[in-house]
Amino acid sequence: MTRKPAVAGSFYPADKQSLTRELRRCVTSTEKKLPCIGAIVPHAGYVYSGAIAGALYSQIEIPPTVVILAPNHRGPLVPFALSPDSHWQTPLGTVEVDTDLAGRLAAEFPDAELDAAPHTHEHSVEVQIPFLQFLRPDVKILPILIAQHEYEPLAQLGAALGKILRGRKALIVASSDMTHFENAQTAKELDDMALERVLALDPAGLYATVMRHRISMCGFAPSVAMLTAAIDLGAAAAELVRYGHSGEQTGDDSSVVAYAAVRVC
């Protein structure tokens, strides 16, 4: 089965030519690409966060397999939903799901369930895929939607990913926007606290900070799992590539959604 695009024409252009043109706007030429283990990448409409996502993807190597951990905004709220589809389609064509890796994860982490329903209308995985296709057309993906917000299961997912990815060329993308619907200054203050823990490679600290300060970082759960796996896989440093917010496009800083791109290497 092939998962059809749900947000082509709204979050990003629906035809191949326009989408390619938009990706060329967002992705810059970089001579040296860094091999990375993980990343946090925003998932808003490309007009708002495409350049921030593109700044991250421009700088890193895209390996043969990319695990995409993403928040479940639309339900059904399956704690950890693996995509059962063999391919995902975008205007650029189809990308193959790494079904072998999905099977290995399901065996190692029984909380992961094959369930197409949470993926049907969700945008947080989908908007990452055209960037990956554009930069590496033969890439395989492993999409996982997360509705679980308890720390221990997230850490267990990260540990399972660390185990099954050890010795393998792969990237773990945590799809996340940052603070939602605060003024730009407040958003930056809240996000600085969360990003401080991300840059310290401190998944438990990120979780505690988001909970304590009620930071509306929608992909904090994927980010906790990604950081846990990245540490297991030998990550030594994280770097903030770019930060911004929707007000930079709308001209209204009174209520913004903020975005950050972070590489973990």
C-alpha positions in Angstrom: 0.0 0.0 0.0 1.1 3.6 -0.7 0.3 6.4 1.7 -1.0 9.3 -0.3 -0.1 12.9 0.5 -2.5 14.7 2.8 -1.1 18.2 2.9 0.3 18.8 -0.6 -1.3 22.0 -1.8 -1.5 23.5 1.7 1.7 22.9 3.6 3.8 22.7 0.4 3.1 22.9 -3.3 1.1 20.1 -4.9 2.8 19.9 -8.3 6.3 18.6 -8.9 7.7 21.7 -10.6 6.5 24.2 -8.0 7.6 22.0 -5.2 11.1 21.6 -6.7 11.3 25.3 -7.1 10.3 25.8 -3.4 12.9 23.3 -2.2 15.6 25.0 -4.2 14.6 28.2 -2.4 14.9 26.5 1.0 18.0 24.3 0.4 21.3 26.0 -0.1 24.5 24.6 -1.7 27.0 23.5 0.9 30.3 22.0 -0.1 30.9 19.9 3.0 28.0 17.8 4.4 28.3 16.7 8.0 27.5 13.1 8.9 24.9 13.3 11.7 23.1 10.9 14.0 20.0 13.0 14.8 18.2 16.3 14.1 15.3 18.4 15.2 13.5 19.9 12.2 10.3 22.0 12.1 7.2 20.8 10.3 5.1 23.9 9.5 4.1 25.1 6.1 7.2 25.7 4.0 6.4 29.5 3.7 6.9 29.7 7.5 9.5 27.1 8.4 10.9 25.7 5.1 14.0 27.9 5.1 14.8 26.8 8.7 14.3 23.1 7.8 16.3 23.7 4.6 19.2 25.2 6.5 19.5 22.0 8.5 19.1 19.6 5.6 21.6 21.7 3.5 24.4 21.0 6.0 24.1 17.2 6.7 24.5 14.0 4.8 21.3 12.2 4.1 22.1 8.5 4.7 20.3 5.5 3.1 17.7 5.3 5.9 16.0 8.2 7.8 13.8 7.4 10.9 11.2 10.2 11.3 9.8 10.5 14.8 6.9 12.9 14.8 4.0 14.1 17.0 0.5 13.0 16.5 -1.6 16.1 16.1 -4.8 14.6 14.6 -5.3 11.2 16.1 -6.3 8.4 16.6 -3.9 8.6 19.6 -2.0 5.4 19.3 1.1 5.7 21.6 3.6 4.7 19.0 2.2 4.2 15.5 4.5 2.6 12.8 3.3 3.2 9.2 2.3 -0.2 7.7 2.5 1.2 4.2 5.3 0.1 1.9 5.7 3.5 0.2 4.8 7.1 0.8 3.9 9.4 -2.1 4.7 13.1 -2.6 4.6 15.2 -5.7 8.2 14.2 -6.2 7.3 10.5 -6.5 7.3 7.7 -4.0 9.7 6.9 -1.2 10.1 3.3 0.2 9.5 2.5 3.8 12.2 0.4 5.4 9.9 -2.4 6.4 12.8 -4.6 7.5 13.8 -2.0 10.1 10.2 -1.5 11.1 9.9 -5.2 11.8 13.1 -5.1 13.9 11.8 -2.2 15.9 8.5 -3.9 16.5 10.4 -6.9 17.8 12.6 -4.8 20.1 10.0 -2.4 21.2 6.5 -4.1 21.5 4.8 -0.8 22.3 5.2 0.1 18.6 2.0 -0.8 16.6 1.5 -1.0 12.9 -1.4 1.4 12.3 -2.2 3.5 9.3 -5.0 5.5 10.8 -2.9 8.0 12.8 -0.8 8.7 9.6 -3.7 9.3 7.2 -4.1 13.1 7.8 -1.0 13.9 9.8 1.4 16.4 8.4 4.4 16.2 10.8 6.1 13.2 9.0 4.9 14.2 5.5 6.5 17.6 5.3 9.9 16.2 6.0 9.8 13.7 3.0 10.2 16.1 0.1 13.4 17.5 1.6 14.8 14.0 1.9 13.7 13.0 -1.7 15.2 16.2 -3.1 18.6 15.6 -1.5 18.6 11.8 -1.8 16.1 10.3 -4.2 16.8 6.7 -3.1 16.3 7.3 0.6 14.2 4.9 2.7 12.1 6.1 5.6 10.8 4.7 8.9 7.8 6.9 10.0 6.7 6.7 13.6 4.0 8.9 15.1 4.1 9.4 18.8 1.2 10.2 21.1 2.9 9.0 24.3 4.0 11.8 26.6 5.4 9.7 29.5 9.2 9.8 29.9 10.0 6.1 30.4 8.3 4.8 27.2 10.0 7.6 25.2 13.4 6.6 26.7 12.7 3.0 25.9 11.9 3.8 22.3 15.2 5.7 22.1 17.1 2.8 23.5 15.4 0.4 21.1 16.3 2.6 18.1 19.9 2.9 19.4 20.1 -0.9 19.5 18.7 -1.6 16.0 20.6 1.3 14.3 24.0 0.5 15.8 26.5 -0.1 13.0 24.0 1.2 10.4 24.1 4.5 8.4 20.9 6.2 9.5 19.6 9.6 10.6 16.9 10.1 13.2 14.8 13.2 12.6 12.6 14.5 15.4 9.9 16.5 13.7 9.0 19.4 16.0 7.9 23.0 16.1 8.7 25.0 19.2 6.5 27.3 21.3 3.0 28.0 20.0 0.9 31.1 20.2 2.9 33.3 22.5 4.5 36.6 21.6 7.9 36.3 20.0 9.8 37.4 23.1 8.1 35.0 25.4 8.4 32.2 22.8 12.2 32.8 22.6 12.6 32.8 26.4 10.7 29.5 26.7 12.5 27.9 23.8 15.9 28.9 25.0 15.2 26.8 28.1 14.2 23.8 26.1 17.1 24.2 23.6 19.6 24.5 26.4 18.8 21.0 27.4 18.8 19.8 23.8 22.2 21.3 23.2 23.5 19.6 26.4 22.3 16.2 25.1 20.0 15.9 28.1 16.8 14.1 27.1 15.6 13.8 30.8 16.3 17.5 31.3 14.4 18.4 28.1 11.4 16.4 29.3 11.5 18.0 32.8 11.9 21.5 31.4 9.0 21.2 29.0 6.8 19.8 31.7 7.8 22.3 34.4 7.4 25.4 32.2 4.5 24.0 30.1 6.4 24.7 26.9 4.2 24.0 23.9 7.0 22.3 21.9 4.8 19.9 20.0 7.6 17.4 19.2 9.2 17.3 22.6 8.4 13.5 22.8 10.1 12.7 19.5 13.0 14.9 20.6 13.4 13.0 23.8 13.5 9.7 22.0 15.8 11.0 19.3 18.3 12.3 21.9 18.2 9.1 23.8 19.0 7.1 20.7 21.7 9.5 19.5 23.5 9.3 22.8 23.4 5.5 22.6 24.8 5.8 19.1 27.8 8.0 20.2 26.6 11.5 19.7 29.1 14.0 21.2 27.6 17.4 20.4 24.5 19.3 19.3 24.3 22.6 17.5 21.5 25.1 16.8 21.5 25.7 13.1 18.7 28.2 13.0 15.8 29.6 15.0 12.9 31.7 13.9 9.2 32.2 14.1 6.1 32.8 12.0 6.0 36.5 12.7 9.0 36.9 10.5 6.7 36.1 7.6 3.4 37.6 8.8 4.8 40.7 10.4 2.9 40.0 13.6 5.0 39.2 16.6 2.1 39.2 19.1 1.2 35.5 18.6 3.7 33.3 16.8 4.8 29.7 16.3 8.5 29.3 16.7 10.8 26.9 14.9 14.3 25.5 15.6 16.7 23.3 13.5 19.2 21.4 15.5 21.8 18.9 14.4 23.1 16.2 16.7 26.4 14.6 15.6 
